[in-house]
Amino acid sequence: MEELGLVRDLAIVWMAALVSGAICVRLKLPAIAGYVLAGIVIGPHGARLIAQIDQIHVLAELGVALLLFALGVEISLKKMFSSAGNILLAGGFQISVTVIIAAVLGYYSGLVSAVPEGLVFGFICALSSTAVVTKVLVDRLETESTHGRVLVPILLMQDLVLIPVVALLPALGHSGAGALNVMLMSVAKATLLIALVFGAAFGVVPRLLGWVSKSKSRELFVLTVICLCLGVALLSKSLGVSLALGAFLGGIMISERPFGHQVLADILPLRDLFATVFFVSIGMLLNTNFISAHWFDVTAFVALLVLGKALIAGIGAYIGTRSYWASILVGVGLAQMGEFSFVLATLAYAAGLVSERAYNLFFAGAVVSLVLSPALIGAAPGILAKIPRFRLFRRMETIRSTQSVEHCRFEEHVVLCGFGRMGRNVGLTLQKFRIPFVVIEVDGTLGEELQRRGIDHIYGDAFYPHVLSQANLASASCLVVTLPDPVVAMHVIAYARGIYPELRIVARANRSEDIDLFRASGANVVIQPEFEASVYATRITLLSLRRPKEEILAALRDIRNHGNTIFNPEISDEPFEEFSDAQFSGAWFSYAGIEQTIEQMDIRRLTGATVLAVKRDSVVIPHPQAGLQVGPLDQLYVAGSSEQLANFEQRFGVSRFSTSTEVKRHE
């Protein structure tokens, strides 16, 4: 059993995290707090259930690397730097003032003894929880509110602060004459690493990911992503910078690439798995005896942290928004320690930049502030709304927010999951009629075709909510699911229906046994290719037998009615079914007249009928332009009433015929 000691310890870590995290989620507290509490319970200051703590810490370092890699992928530098200058000023104010005040208070309270230690302690306090704040904003549908649009850029700025701080940690640990040399060397190594990373980002990485995506192998894609993450992290470690910094830069290397959404979707499960180990390992390091012996210090630290950060962030937000309401909500939103504060504190403690007393005080305060944060953020709007003056501020804020909301580039569009045979036909038709749509496709080869055609597309597997959410389903008019895998298709339908109850969903089911499952998952209409093929085969067969039009239409109507009992569609296609209106129909005609354009023939004025298609040399030209030349060997598909078709037949001396041969579509 000794050789399985690490497996046993990992099982204990994950089971303890599961139980404690589930309890916290049930109590509407951050799961991260539960993971830290689990570490306290099973660690050396608790039940002492873990035997190989050193190996757990090694896996925790992998969790830090994956956590920072995923953060790098999530960060959009374009989005952050496109924010208004006053928002960037607000973020800079919050970070710099918090660092300075925390460093000064830490020095005079005896928590730190030198300027470098004070600066690190200040940066630890300046960071807030991106995970907690964004989750609360999403749950409350406030990501596009004024305070939401201020909070997100500030959180991104805080996360980017990790790059210079982590890079300089080795230098800050030195003192005396050699400190400057160490600092310059650290800066040089970090600069070299950044140059290599960004060089690869514009050269090797896009080609590598593009090649792997064409293989259609999910396993190879995931392995490539892991190798990129760990490769850059190990390169960073070998340069003496930091494993965490390398992983973070590796994520940024991919963030602006078209593969970023799928990379994040694939890395999230691994990130969550090993990040859990990291947060549990933090709990193992937390000294509960210190908390019980210094409960007053912990309480005072948490109070100063929450109130101080709320005040500083609120002032900074007012600089950026001039809104009292938004400023207060931003201040409350940032009034906690972040998950990357844990990362920075752990690295600083290992480098000797944080004393054991400050380290224990920080962890105790961080856990408490994370637990309190969601409740404070949720309660703040209700408390402010009860104050008459702030009700007025909120009304002014709502008007300003409505006037300044940034619209997504996808609006009132169709989301098309899959660009295979069926998806391609749907997409090309939407493109022809200039109907806005976006395609989600994981096949790299099809991605190149979409790019050549100028079609908006998102690289990724629609199975993952993170990828699907990039298509802005909230503003979509219709979701079309043509994915070949029924399990993936059902998941996409159920996810979209659960979040957007009013969204129209059309899905393809390859097997008849999937029809009811797709309908139960939330699809409005389910289409089965075999059924549609049977309708077309029946039509062609009856046409080849020259059966009367009324008989053919009746037969097709019977098949459709039977299909309706099977598929039970909520969107009726009856008005468009095979020109089933007795007063309106279409037919093919062989043209034998002189060569002239459709405009010169003046068919609409002379007969009332309309030319819908021209067939020439087995190629069908749909919706021909008025200037198209029609010659003696061409065939025309003309639509209109029975009387109008008869007028056309008589006026131009043409004869009807039934087409039963395969034709090519004109591109």
N, C-alpha and C positions, 0 to 999 in steps of 0.2 A: 504493500500500500504506500510505501515511502516514495516509490517512483511516480506515483500519481498525486503527490502532495500538492503540486501547483494546480492540477485540475480540481482537486477537492477545495482548495482555497478560492479559486475562481467561482466555483459553484456556490460557496457560502456567500461570497461578495455579491453575486448577482441575485441570489435568493433574498438576502437581507435588503438589497436595494429595491427589489420588487415589492416586498411587503411594506417597507417604510415609505417608498415613493407612492404606492397606491393609497396609503393612509393620508398622505399629504394632499394628493390630488383630490381625494374624497372630501377633505376639509377645505378645498379650494386654496391650497398653499402651493408654492413652487415645488416641483418634484426634486429639484436640485437640493433643497433643504432636507428632504427626506433621505437622499443619498448620503449627505454629510452626517446626518443623525445615525444612519445605518453603520457608517464607519466608526462612529463613537461607540456604538453598542458592541460591535464585534472586534474592535481594535484592542491594542495593548492596555488602554486605560478603561476598557470595559470587560467583556466576557473573555477576551484573549482567544478567540476562535481561529485566528489566522496564524499559521506557523511560518510561512515563507514570505514575510513582509517585504523583503528586498526585491523579490521577483514581482510581487504585486506592484511595487513602485516602478519597476521597469515597464510593465504593461500600462501603468498609469501615464508614463511618459509617452507611450504610443498613443494613448487617448488624447493627451495634450496636442500632439502633432496632428492627429486627425481633426480635432476640434478647431485648431487654428487654420488648417488647410481648408476645411469647409467654410470657415469665416471668410477666408480670402476669396473663395469662389463666390460667396454671397455678396461681397462688397462690390458695388458698381462705382468705380472711380469717376466715370462720366457723370453719373447721377449726382454724386456728392459735389463735384466741382462745378456742376451746372446750377447748383443752388445759388440763391441770391447772395451777394457779398455780405449783407447784414446777417444772414443766417450763419455764415462761416465765422463772422465776427462774434456772434453770440456763443458759438461752440468754443472758439478760442478763448473768450472771456471766462467761460465756465471752467475749462480745463486749467488755464494758467492761474486763475485766482484760487481755485481749490487746492492746487499743488502748493502754492505759496503759503496759504493760511494753514494747511495741514502740516507743512514742513515746520513752520514757526511754532505751532502749538505742540507738535511732537518734540521739538528741541527743548522748549521751556518746561515741558512736563517730564522730561527725562526719558522719553521713549526712544529717542535717537540722540546720538552724541556727535554727529558730524554733518556737514552740509550734504554730501552725497547720499547718506542714509536718509536725511530729511527729504530730499527730492524724490527718492524712490518711494518713501512712505507716502508722500503727497500724491504721486502718480497712482499708487494703489487705491487711495481714497477717491481720486478723481474719476475713476472708471465706474460705469453703471452697467446694469445687466441688460444687454441687448435682447437676450432670450425672453426674460420676464416682461420687459416693457413692450416689445413688439407683439407678444402673445396677448397681452391685455388690450392693446390697440386693435388687433384683429378681432378678438372676441367682442369688443364693444363697437366695431365698425367705425373706428375713429382714425384709420390710417391716412385718410384724406382731409381730416380736419386741420385747422390752423396749427394747433399744438402737435398733432401727429406729424405734419410736414416739417416742424421744427425739431421734434424729438429724433426722428430717424437720421437726418444729417449729423446731428450732434453725436449720436451713438456711433455712427460710422467714423467720425473724427476721433472719438475716444479709442476705438479699436485700432485705428491707424497709428495712434501714439505708441502702440506696442513696438512698432518697427525700430524707431531710434532708441527707445528706452531699453528694450531687450538687447539691442546691439551694443549698447554702452555698459551693460551690467558688469562684464568682466573688468572694464577699465575703472568703473566706480569703486570696485573692491580694492583697488590699489591706492596707496597714498605716497606722498613724497615726490622726489624728483622724477621717478619712473612713471608716475601716473599719467603725465602728458603723453609720453611715448606709447604707453599701453592704449590710451584713448585714441591717439592718431592711428595706431595699428588696427584697433577695433573698427574705426570709421573706414579705413582703407579696405579691410576685409569685407565689411558690410557693403561698401560701394561696389567691390568686385562681384560679390554675390548677386547684388541687385542687377548689375550690368549683364551677368550671365543669364539670370532668370528672364529678364526682359528681352534679351537677344533670342533666347529659346522661344519666348512667347510669340514672337513675330516670325520665327523661322521654322524650327524643328517641330514644335508641339502641334500647330495646326495641321501640318502634313501627316504627322504620326496619328493623331486622333482621327483625321479624315480617312486614312488608310484602314485603321482598325474598324471604323464605323461601317465601311463598305463590306467587311467580312460578315456582317450581320450576327456576330458572336457576342452575346452579352458578357460571357465569361472573359473573353480577351479584352473587352472594353474596360471592365472592372479591374482586371489585372494591370492594364496600362495605367489607369488612374492611380492605383496604389503604388505602382513603381515610380510614377512621377512624384507623388507626394513624398515617399520615403527617400527617393533618390536625391531630391533637392534638400530635404531635411538632413540627410547624412552628409551631403556636400557642405552644408552650412556648419555642421558639427565639426567636420574635418578642418574647416577654416578657423575654428575656434570661436565662432560667433554664437550660435544657439540652434539646437534642433528645432525648437518651437518657431523661431524666426524663419528658418528655412522652409518649414511646412507652410507658414503663413504666406510667404512670398510665392511658393509653388501654387497656392490657391489663387492668388492675384494674377498669376501667369495665365490662368485659364478663364478668369472671371469674365473678360470681355469677348471671349471666343463664342461662336454659335453652339459649341458643345457644352457650355457651362451649365445649363439647366440639367442635362442628363448626367453630367459628372456629379453634380450635387445630389441628384436623386439616387445615384448608385452609392455614393459615399456616406449618405446619412445613416443607414442602418449600422455600418461599422463605426461611424463616429459616435452614435448614441451608445453603442455597446461598450466601447473602450473609454469614452468620456465618463460613463457611469463608474468605471473602475477608478478613474482619476478622482472624481468627487468623493467616492467612498474612501479612497486612500487619504484624502484631506481630513476626513472625519477621524481616521485612525491616528493622525498626527495631533489632533486637538486634545489638549490636556484638560479633562473635566475637573481635575483637582484645582487647576488654576482658576476656572470659572467660579467654582464654589468659594474659593478663597478671595477672589477679587470681583465679586458680583457688583459692587458699587462702581468700580472702574469700568466694567463692561457696560453697565447701564448708562453711565455718563458718556462713554464713547459712542454708543448707539444714538443717544439723544443729540449729541453734538454733530454726529455724522448726518443724521436725517434732517435736522433743522438747518444746519450749515449748508449742505448741498442744495436743499430746497430753496434757500434764500439766494445763494449765489447763482444757481441755474435760472431762477425766476428773474433775477435782474438781467442776466445775459439774454434770456428769451425776450424780455421787454425791449432790449436794444434792437433785436431783430424783427419784432412784430408790432410793437407799440400797442399791444392788446393786453389789458390786465388779466382778462379771463384766461387767455392762452398762456400767458407768462406763469400764472400760478399753477396751471395744470402741467406745464413743462417742468417747473421746479419740483413738484410732487413726483412726477414721473422719473426724475433722475436721482431721487433721494434714497439711494441704496448702493451697496457694493455690487460689482458685477462678477460674472463667472470668470472673466479674464483677470480680475483682481486676484483670484485664487492662484491663477497661473503665475502672474508677476510676483506675488508674495512668495510662492514656493521657490521660484528661481532666485529671488533676492535672498531668501533665507539660506539656500544652498551656497550662495556666493558670499555669505557673511555680512550682508548689507542690512539685515533686519535682526534685531535681538530676539531672543526667545520670548521675552516678556511681550514685546510689541507683536511678535508673530502670533502668540496665543490670544492676545487681546484683539488683534485684527480678525482672526478666524471666528471668534465668538461673536464679535459685532457684525461681521459679514453675514453669518447665518441668520442672526436675529433680523437684520435689515431686509434680507431677501424674503423672509417669512412675512414680515409686515408690509412689504411693498405693494403686492396686488390689492390688499385690503385698502391701503391708503389711496392708491390710484383710483380704485372703484368708488370710494366714498367721496372723494374731493368734488366732483361735479355736483352731486346732490347737496352737499353742504353749502357750496357757493350759490346754488340756485335758490336757497332759502334767504339769501341776503339781497334785499331790494336793489342795491347799487350794482351788484354783480349780475343780477338778472338783466339789467339794462346793458351791461358790458357784453353779456352773452348774445343778446339780440343783435347788437352791432357786429359782434364776431361772426354770427351766422350769415348776415348779409355779405360781409367782406369775404367769408369763406366761399359762399355760393358764387361770387363774382370771380374768384381767383383759382378755382379748382383746375388742376392740370388734367386734361383729358388724355386718356390712353389712345394710342394710335389705332387700336381696334375698337370700333364702335358700331353697334347695330350690324354685326357681321355674322357670318357662318363659320363655325369651328368644325373643321373636317379632320377627323382622326383616321389617318391612313391614306396613302396615295397609291394604292394598288390599282387593279383594273377598274373596279367600281368607283373608288375614290377619285381616280384620274378623270373619268367621264364627268362626275359631278363637279369637280374643280374646274375643268376646262369650260364647262357650260356656265358656271358662275363667272369665270373670267370673261367669257364672251359677252355676257350681259352686264358686265361692270358691277357685279354684286360683290361687295367687300367680303373677303373670307381669308382665313389663315389655316394652314395645314400643319398638323403635328405628325412628324414622321421620324422614325428611328433608323431607317435604312439610309446610309450615307450616299449610296448611288442615286437614290431617288431625290435626296437633298440637293445634289448637283443639278438634276433635271429641273427641280423647282426654282433653283437660283437662275438657271438659263432662261426659264420662262418668265422670270420677274414676279414670281408668286411669293407672297409673305409666308414664311414657314418657321417653325420652331423645331430644332433638332431635339429629339428625346422620346421616351416611351410614355404614352399618355396614361399608363397604369399608375404613374407616380403623381400625386396631387401637386407637387411642386412644379412639375413640367406642365400639367394641365392648367394650373393657375396663371401661367404666363400668357394664355390666350384670352384673358379677361372675359371669362364666362359671364360675369355679372352684367356685361353690356351686350352679350351675344343675342342674336335673334333665333339661332337654331344650332344644335349640335348634331353632326352626322357622324356616326360610328361605323366604320367599315373594316374594323380590325379582324384578322382571321382567327385569332385565339378567343374562344367564347368566354373563358374565365376573365381575361383582360377586358374584353368588351363589357361584360356584366359589371365589373368593378368600376369602369369609367362611367357607365350609365347610372349606377347606384350612387356614386360620389357626386356626380353633377346634379342628380335629382334631389339628393339630400340637402344640398346647399342652395340650389336655385329651383324651387318648386314650380315656377312658371315657365322655365326654359322648355322649348320644344325639342324633343330628342327623336331622331330617326336612326334606326340601327339595322344592320344587316346580320341575319342569322344563317349560317351555312347549313345547320342541321335543323330538322323540324322539331326535335326535342328541346331546342333552345328557345323556341318562340315564346312559350309561356314564361320561361325564366327571365327573358329580356323584358317582357311586359311587366312582370312582377318587380323587376329592378327599377322600372320607371320610364321605359321607352314609350313614346306616344305612338310610334309606327314602327313595326318590324317588317322588314323585307327579306324574302327568301329567294335567292337567285333561281333555284329550280322551279319555283312556282311561276316566276316571271317568264322563265324560258318556256314553260308549258303553255302560257298564254300566247306567246309569240308563235310557237310551233303550231298551235291550233289555228291561229289566224292565217299563217302561210299555207297550211294544208288546205283550208277551206277556200282560200284565194286561188290556189293552183287547180282546184276542182271547179272553179268558176261558179261557186254557189252565190245566190243572191246576197246583196249587201245587208239587207235586213236580217237574213238568217245568220250571217256571220256576226253581226253586232249582237244579236240575241244570244248566240252561243258564248261570245266573249263576256257578255253581261252575266250569264249564268255562272261562268267560272269565277268572275270577280266577286259575285255575291257569295259563292261558296268560300272563296278566300277570305272574305270579310268575317265570316263566322270563325275562321281559324285565327286570323291575325288581329281582328278586332281593333282596327286602326282608329285613332282619335282625330286624325287629319284626313278628311275625305278627299279623294281624287276623282269623284264622280263627274264633275263638269268637264274633265279633260280626257275621259276614258274613250279612246278609239274614236273620237269625234262622234260620240253616241247620240248627240242631239239629232233628231230626224230632220231638222231644218238646216243642218250644217254638216258637211262631210268633206273628205278629200280624196283625190284620185290621181294616178299617174297618166300622163298623156304623151304620145309620141309626136314630136313636132316635125313637120315636113315643109315648112314655109321658107321664105327667104331669110337670109341672115340679118338680124337687127338686134338692137338692145332691148332690154325689158322696158325701158322708159319709152322707146319708140313704139313698142307694141301697144302701150296704153291700155293694158288689160283691165285694170281696176275701173277706169271710166267707161270702157266699152261694154264690159260684161258684169262688173261688180265682184268678180272673183279675185283671188290673190295668189301669186306664185310663192310657195314656201320653200321649194328646193328645185335644183337643176341637177340632173344626172348626166354625166359626160364621160364616156370611156370607163365605166364602172366606178367612177368617183362621184360622190354626192356632194354638192355645194349647197349647204343650208343657208336660208335667208339671203339670197343673192342680192347684190347691189343693183341699183337702177341702171348702171352703165354696163352691166354684163352682157356680152354678145351671145345671142342664142342662134345656133345653127341647125341645119336640117337633120342631123343625127342625134340631137339632144332630146332628152325626155324631161318633162316638167311635172312637178307635183303641185297641183292647184287645189285650193280649198275654197269652199263657199257653199251656198245653198244648192239644192238640186237644180233649181231654175238657172242660177248663175253658172253652174258647171255645164249645163246644157247650152247656154248662150255661148260660153267659151268654146265648146266643142264645135258648134255650128259656125261661129264667126271666123275661127282660125283653121277650120278643116282638119282638126286633130282627132286621134282615136285613143280611147282608153285602153290600158293594159294592166295586168297584175304582175308585180315584180316578185320573184321567188328566189332570185340569186343574190349571193352575198356581194355587197358593194363596199368600197373603201370610202372613208370619210375624208373630205378635203380639209387640209390644215391651213 
